[in-house]
Amino acid sequence: MRRHSPDVPPRVPRDRLSPVLLGGALAGTLDIVYACVFWAVKADVPARRIFQSVAAGLLGRASFDGGWRTALLGLVLHYGIALTMAATYALAAARLPVLVRRPVVLGAGYGLGLYAVMNYLVVPLSRAGTGSRDRLWTGLSILVHMFLIGVPIALFARRARSVGAVAAG
């Protein structure tokens, strides 16, 4: 078994990659479905506009004039972010096994941290402008980040670790 240098992050073996990708894809899907349903019900906002709002982080207000091309860009960016979140957790879990031993509690904490990073660092530094200040949106978004993003990511990271343990055994 190869040991990792403290200066080199551990690599995720191929047999562990599929659960990480599935976790990121599930978290991304649950998040975008939540956003689309919330804004469709609350303000009759179409899904295309939600996807464009993600692309606005890169393109600014121009994303709303780009039709389905910028909507598709927003969707690709959204899933890229979700997959990055899942990979980050899986890499951290390779060094800190407690992250997969307590996936619900620590996954929920991770989701809460993701909410804070996205809303207080990433979005303000992007070209998207300020997000919604709707209290219901904010409260539900925190819960969604905890339980529909963080927890699935942690559960799939645990699955990736167990797949690796079976492959190594």
C-alpha positions in Angstrom: 0.0 0.0 0.0 1.4 3.3 -1.0 1.7 6.1 1.6 1.1 9.7 0.6 3.6 12.4 1.3 2.1 15.2 3.5 2.8 17.6 0.7 1.0 15.6 -2.0 -2.7 15.2 -1.8 -4.0 11.6 -2.1 -5.3 10.5 -5.4 -8.7 9.0 -5.7 -8.3 5.6 -7.4 -10.6 4.8 -10.3 -12.7 2.3 -8.4 -13.5 5.1 -5.9 -14.2 7.7 -8.5 -17.7 6.5 -9.6 -19.3 6.9 -6.2 -17.8 10.4 -5.9 -19.1 11.4 -9.3 -22.5 10.0 -8.4 -22.6 11.9 -5.2 -21.7 15.1 -6.9 -24.3 14.5 -9.6 -27.0 13.7 -7.1 -26.2 16.7 -4.9 -26.2 18.9 -8.0 -29.5 17.5 -9.2 -31.2 17.9 -5.9 -29.9 21.5 -5.6 -31.0 22.6 -9.1 -34.4 20.9 -8.8 -35.0 22.7 -5.5 -34.0 26.0 -7.0 -36.2 25.5 -10.1 -39.2 24.3 -8.1 -38.9 27.0 -5.4 -38.8 29.9 -7.9 -41.4 28.4 -10.3 -43.9 28.2 -7.4 -42.9 31.5 -5.7 -42.5 33.8 -8.7 -43.3 31.8 -11.9 -39.6 31.8 -12.9 -38.7 29.4 -15.7 -35.9 26.9 -15.2 -33.9 28.5 -18.1 -33.7 31.7 -16.0 -32.4 29.7 -13.0 -29.6 28.2 -15.1 -28.8 31.6 -16.6 -28.5 33.0 -13.1 -25.7 30.5 -12.5 -23.9 31.6 -15.7 -24.3 35.2 -14.5 -21.4 34.4 -12.1 -19.2 34.3 -15.1 -21.0 36.5 -17.6 -22.9 39.0 -15.4 -26.3 40.3 -16.6 -25.4 39.4 -20.2 -26.2 35.8 -19.3 -29.9 36.6 -19.3 -29.8 37.7 -22.9 -28.1 34.5 -24.1 -31.1 32.2 -24.3 -30.6 28.5 -24.0 -26.8 28.8 -24.7 -26.2 30.6 -21.5 -28.7 28.4 -19.7 -26.7 25.4 -20.8 -23.5 27.1 -19.7 -25.0 27.7 -16.2 -26.1 24.1 -15.9 -22.6 22.9 -16.8 -21.1 25.3 -14.3 -23.6 24.2 -11.7 -22.6 20.5 -12.1 -18.9 21.4 -12.2 -19.3 23.1 -8.9 -21.2 20.1 -7.4 -18.6 17.6 -8.6 -15.8 19.8 -7.2 -17.6 19.8 -3.8 -17.9 16.0 -3.9 -14.3 15.5 -4.9 -13.1 17.9 -2.2 -15.0 15.9 0.5 -13.7 12.6 -0.8 -10.1 13.8 -0.9 -10.5 15.2 2.7 -12.0 11.9 3.8 -9.0 10.1 2.5 -6.9 11.9 5.1 -9.7 12.2 7.8 -11.6 8.9 8.0 -14.0 10.4 10.6 -15.6 12.2 7.7 -17.0 8.9 6.4 -17.6 7.3 9.8 -20.2 10.1 10.6 -21.5 11.0 7.2 -24.9 12.5 8.3 -23.6 14.8 11.0 -20.3 15.8 9.2 -22.0 15.9 5.8 -24.6 18.3 7.1 -21.8 20.4 8.6 -20.0 20.3 5.3 -23.2 21.4 3.5 -23.6 24.3 6.0 -20.0 25.3 5.2 -20.6 25.1 1.5 -23.6 27.4 1.9 -21.4 29.9 3.7 -18.6 29.7 1.2 -20.9 30.0 -1.8 -23.0 32.8 -0.5 -20.4 34.9 1.4 -17.3 34.3 -0.7 -18.0 32.9 -4.2 -21.1 34.7 -5.2 -19.9 38.1 -3.9 -16.6 37.7 -5.8 -18.5 36.7 -9.0 -20.2 38.8 -11.6 -23.6 37.5 -10.5 -24.5 40.4 -8.2 -26.3 39.9 -5.0 -28.5 36.8 -4.5 -32.1 36.8 -3.2 -32.7 38.1 0.3 -36.0 36.2 0.5 -36.1 34.7 4.0 -37.9 31.5 3.0 -35.4 31.0 0.2 -32.4 31.6 2.5 -33.7 29.2 5.3 -34.6 26.4 2.9 -31.3 26.9 1.0 -29.4 26.3 4.2 -31.3 23.1 4.9 -30.9 22.0 1.2 -27.1 22.6 1.4 -27.0 20.6 4.7 -29.2 17.6 3.9 -29.6 17.5 0.1 -26.0 18.4 -0.8 -23.7 17.8 2.1 -25.2 14.5 3.3 -25.4 12.8 -0.1 -21.8 13.9 -0.8 -20.7 12.4 2.5 -22.6 9.2 2.0 -21.2 8.7 -1.5 -17.7 9.5 -0.2 -18.2 6.7 2.4 -19.3 4.4 -0.4 -16.1 5.3 -2.3 -14.0 4.4 0.7 -15.8 1.1 1.2 -15.3 0.3 -2.6 -11.6 1.1 -2.1 -11.4 -1.1 0.9 -13.0 -4.0 -0.9 -10.6 -3.5 -3.9 -7.6 -3.4 -1.6 -8.7 -6.4 0.4 
